[in-house]
């Protein structure tokens, strides 16, 4: 049965209020590889309480509404949903402790056609306790089992909503900046403690059932490692200098692999991709970061 366009577009999301501590900020940072060199004082600023800073990509785990597409009333074939793209706009640095308030809405629902799937874009705005906007987070999901819904009369406009602008492709030629960061063999077990408990990232039997040789790293953990590489290479570890970060997910990462982030400067921005070095596989593409 096709998804209900009007019902999904108007879906109500309860406001999420999350209190988080300095320990939560340090745990997130450890999950995306800060502290991989424990003698680097710039990295220690994100994993040690002395002068603690929050990693800017931690915004993606704050006041998260959960895996709501699994709820029966969504009408979505959740088993076939893939995380396609992710972006954040940072309006101010994330405090290392405090209260985050998340407000989520369905921003767009695009019909690619029967047997071609649909695109679901959701937006979450994260505020602090005073009501100041911290971050705007967009997530694009590929709903592989839900294409063709707009072919039913009255079920939204033909083709659904206009598709978002395609991200810029990765530049040709050798990158200007390269940053290699290791991921720990237990990285997924650490990252999941920031809120994503999907057993695909922890249980070898579940991973094998999904045709992976072992548990894979969360896509948003890979995203956080790339954010770490950009913060290190282009921002001198100053979170206030990273203003936005967008990326397309192209392949999974296995914990323990080295991520090579390849970067090209583009005015006040950086375009990038990331590859799993041991397999020479591009895992993040169409990346763009805006810098202050």
C-alpha positions as CSV (number, residue, x, y, z in Angstrom):
1,X,0.0,0.0,0.0
2,X,1.5,3.4,-0.9
3,X,2.5,5.9,1.7
4,X,0.0,8.7,2.4
5,X,1.6,11.9,1.2
6,X,-0.5,14.3,3.1
7,X,-0.4,12.3,6.4
8,X,3.4,12.0,6.2
9,X,4.0,15.6,5.3
10,X,1.9,16.8,8.2
11,X,3.2,14.2,10.7
12,X,3.5,15.6,14.2
13,X,6.7,15.1,16.1
14,X,6.7,15.7,19.8
15,X,9.3,18.2,20.9
16,X,12.4,16.4,22.3
17,X,14.2,17.8,25.3
18,X,17.5,16.3,26.1
19,X,19.8,17.1,29.0
20,X,23.4,16.2,28.2
21,X,26.6,16.3,30.3
22,X,30.3,16.9,29.7
23,X,30.6,13.1,29.9
24,X,28.2,12.7,27.0
25,X,30.3,15.2,25.0
26,X,33.5,13.3,25.7
27,X,31.8,9.9,24.9
28,X,30.6,11.2,21.5
29,X,34.1,12.6,20.7
30,X,35.7,9.3,21.6
31,X,33.2,7.5,19.3
32,X,34.3,9.6,16.3
33,X,38.0,9.3,17.0
34,X,39.1,12.4,19.0
35,X,41.9,11.3,21.4
36,X,43.3,8.8,18.9
37,X,46.6,10.6,19.7
38,X,46.3,11.0,23.5
39,X,49.4,13.3,23.5
40,X,47.8,15.8,21.1
41,X,46.5,18.6,23.4
42,X,44.2,19.9,20.6
43,X,42.4,16.6,20.6
44,X,42.4,16.4,24.4
45,X,40.2,19.5,24.5
46,X,37.3,17.3,23.3
47,X,37.8,14.3,25.5
48,X,39.2,15.8,28.7
49,X,37.2,17.9,31.1
50,X,40.0,20.6,31.4
51,X,38.7,23.4,29.1
52,X,36.3,20.9,27.4
53,X,34.9,21.7,24.0
54,X,32.1,19.8,22.1
55,X,32.8,18.4,18.7
56,X,30.6,20.4,16.3
57,X,29.2,17.3,14.6
58,X,27.7,16.2,17.9
59,X,24.7,18.2,16.9
60,X,23.5,15.2,14.9
61,X,22.8,13.2,18.1
62,X,21.2,15.9,20.1
63,X,17.4,15.8,20.7
64,X,17.0,13.1,18.1
65,X,13.4,11.9,17.6
66,X,14.4,8.3,17.1
67,X,13.9,5.8,14.3
68,X,10.3,6.8,13.8
69,X,10.0,5.3,10.3
70,X,9.7,1.9,12.0
71,X,6.3,3.0,13.5
72,X,3.4,1.3,11.6
73,X,1.5,4.5,11.0
74,X,4.4,6.0,9.0
75,X,3.4,3.7,6.1
76,X,7.1,3.4,5.2
77,X,8.8,0.1,4.3
78,X,11.4,0.8,7.0
79,X,13.5,-2.4,6.4
80,X,14.4,-1.0,2.9
81,X,15.3,2.5,4.1
82,X,18.9,3.8,3.6
83,X,20.5,6.9,4.9
84,X,21.5,8.8,1.8
85,X,22.7,12.3,2.8
86,X,23.3,14.4,5.9
87,X,23.9,18.1,6.5
88,X,24.2,20.4,9.5
89,X,24.3,24.2,9.7
90,X,25.9,25.4,12.9
91,X,24.5,28.7,14.1
92,X,26.8,28.8,17.2
93,X,29.2,26.3,18.9
94,X,27.6,23.5,20.7
95,X,28.0,23.9,24.5
96,X,29.8,20.9,26.1
97,X,26.9,20.4,28.5
98,X,23.4,21.8,28.7
99,X,19.8,21.2,27.5
100,X,19.0,20.6,23.8
101,X,15.5,21.0,22.4
102,X,14.7,19.4,19.1
103,X,11.9,20.2,16.7
104,X,11.5,17.9,13.7
105,X,9.4,18.2,10.5
106,X,9.1,16.4,7.2
107,X,10.6,18.9,4.8
108,X,10.1,17.1,1.5
109,X,8.8,13.8,0.0
110,X,10.0,13.0,-3.5
111,X,8.6,10.2,-5.7
112,X,11.3,8.7,-7.9
113,X,8.8,6.3,-9.5
114,X,7.5,2.8,-9.0
115,X,10.4,0.4,-8.4
116,X,12.7,3.4,-8.1
117,X,11.9,4.4,-4.5
118,X,11.2,7.7,-2.8
119,X,13.3,10.3,-1.0
120,X,12.4,11.6,2.4
121,X,14.0,14.8,3.7
122,X,13.5,15.6,7.4
123,X,14.7,18.7,9.2
124,X,15.5,19.1,12.8
125,X,16.2,22.4,14.5
126,X,18.1,22.2,17.8
127,X,17.8,25.0,20.4
128,X,19.3,25.5,23.8
129,X,17.3,26.0,26.9
130,X,17.1,29.8,26.3
131,X,15.5,29.2,22.9
132,X,18.6,30.2,20.9
133,X,19.1,28.2,17.7
134,X,22.2,25.9,17.8
135,X,21.9,23.9,14.7
136,X,19.7,23.0,11.7
137,X,20.1,19.4,10.7
138,X,18.8,17.9,7.4
139,X,18.7,14.1,6.7
140,X,17.9,12.6,3.4
141,X,16.7,8.9,3.4
142,X,16.2,6.7,0.4
143,X,13.0,4.7,0.9
144,X,13.6,2.0,-1.6
145,X,10.2,0.3,-1.2
146,X,8.0,3.4,-1.4
147,X,8.3,4.7,-5.0
148,X,5.2,5.4,-7.1
149,X,3.0,6.8,-4.3
150,X,2.1,9.9,-6.4
151,X,0.7,7.7,-9.2
152,X,-2.4,7.2,-6.9
153,X,-4.9,10.1,-7.6
154,X,-5.0,12.6,-4.8
155,X,-1.9,11.3,-3.1
156,X,0.2,14.4,-3.4
157,X,1.4,16.2,-6.6
158,X,2.8,14.1,-9.4
159,X,6.4,13.2,-8.5
160,X,5.9,14.5,-5.0
161,X,7.8,17.6,-3.9
162,X,10.6,19.1,-5.9
163,X,13.9,17.3,-5.4
164,X,16.6,19.1,-3.5
165,X,19.5,20.5,-5.4
166,X,22.1,17.9,-6.2
167,X,25.3,18.3,-4.3
168,X,28.4,19.3,-6.2
169,X,30.6,16.5,-7.4
170,X,34.0,15.9,-5.9
171,X,36.7,17.8,-7.8
172,X,39.0,16.1,-10.3
173,X,42.7,15.8,-9.7
174,X,44.8,15.3,-6.6
175,X,43.5,16.7,-3.4
176,X,45.1,19.8,-1.8
177,X,44.9,18.4,1.7
178,X,44.9,14.8,3.0
179,X,44.1,13.7,6.5
180,X,44.3,10.1,7.7
181,X,42.5,9.2,10.9
182,X,42.2,5.7,12.4
183,X,39.0,4.2,13.6
184,X,39.2,1.9,16.6
185,X,38.1,-1.7,16.3
186,X,35.5,-0.9,19.0
187,X,34.5,2.4,17.5
188,X,30.9,1.3,16.7
189,X,30.5,-0.1,20.3
190,X,31.5,3.3,21.6
191,X,29.5,5.4,19.2
192,X,26.2,3.5,19.8
193,X,26.3,4.8,23.4
194,X,25.5,8.3,22.0
195,X,22.0,7.0,21.1
196,X,21.9,4.7,18.0
197,X,21.5,1.1,19.3
198,X,20.8,-0.5,15.9
199,X,22.3,-4.1,16.4
200,X,23.7,-4.0,12.9
201,X,26.6,-2.1,14.5
202,X,27.2,-4.4,17.4
203,X,25.9,-8.0,16.8
204,X,27.9,-10.1,14.3
205,X,24.9,-12.4,13.6
206,X,22.8,-9.4,12.6
207,X,25.5,-8.0,10.5
208,X,25.9,-11.4,8.6
209,X,22.2,-11.5,8.1
210,X,22.5,-8.1,6.4
211,X,25.3,-9.5,4.1
212,X,28.2,-7.7,6.0
213,X,31.2,-9.8,7.1
214,X,31.0,-8.1,10.5
215,X,29.3,-5.1,12.3
216,X,29.7,-1.9,10.4
217,X,30.4,1.6,11.7
218,X,27.4,4.0,11.9
219,X,27.2,6.3,8.9
220,X,27.0,9.3,11.3
221,X,30.1,8.1,13.0
222,X,31.9,8.1,9.7
223,X,30.4,11.6,9.2
224,X,31.9,12.6,12.5
225,X,35.3,11.3,11.6
226,X,35.3,13.4,8.4
227,X,34.2,16.4,10.5
228,X,37.2,15.7,12.8
229,X,39.5,15.7,9.8
230,X,38.2,19.0,8.6
231,X,38.4,20.6,12.0
232,X,42.0,19.4,12.3
233,X,43.2,20.3,8.9
234,X,41.3,23.5,8.1
235,X,40.1,25.0,11.4
236,X,43.0,24.4,13.9
237,X,40.5,22.5,16.1
238,X,38.4,25.6,16.6
239,X,34.7,24.5,16.6
240,X,33.5,28.1,15.9
241,X,35.1,28.0,12.5
242,X,33.0,25.1,11.1
243,X,29.7,26.6,9.9
244,X,28.2,23.7,7.9
245,X,29.0,20.2,6.8
246,X,27.1,18.2,4.2
247,X,27.9,14.8,2.7
248,X,26.5,11.8,0.7
249,X,27.0,8.3,2.1
250,X,28.4,6.0,-0.6
251,X,29.7,2.8,1.2
252,X,30.0,1.3,4.7
253,X,33.0,1.5,6.9
254,X,34.3,-1.4,9.1
255,X,35.5,-0.4,12.6
256,X,39.3,-0.5,12.7
257,X,39.8,0.9,9.2
258,X,41.7,4.1,8.5
259,X,39.6,7.0,6.9
260,X,41.5,9.2,4.5
261,X,39.7,12.5,4.0
262,X,40.7,14.2,0.8
263,X,40.0,18.0,0.6
264,X,40.0,20.8,-2.0
265,X,39.6,24.4,-0.9
266,X,36.8,26.3,-2.6
267,X,37.0,29.9,-1.4
268,X,35.5,30.0,2.1
269,X,34.5,26.3,1.8
270,X,36.2,22.9,1.5
271,X,34.9,20.2,-0.8
272,X,35.9,16.7,0.3
273,X,35.4,12.9,0.1
274,X,36.6,10.1,2.4
275,X,37.8,6.6,1.6
276,X,38.4,3.5,3.6
277,X,42.2,3.3,3.0
278,X,42.7,-0.4,3.5
279,X,40.0,-1.3,0.8
280,X,40.5,1.9,-1.3
281,X,36.7,2.4,-1.3
282,X,35.1,5.9,-1.2
283,X,32.7,5.9,1.7
284,X,31.7,9.6,1.7
285,X,31.3,11.7,-1.4
286,X,30.0,15.1,-2.5
287,X,31.2,16.6,0.8
288,X,31.2,20.3,1.5
289,X,32.1,22.3,4.6
290,X,31.7,26.0,5.0
291,X,34.3,27.7,7.2
292,X,34.4,31.0,9.0
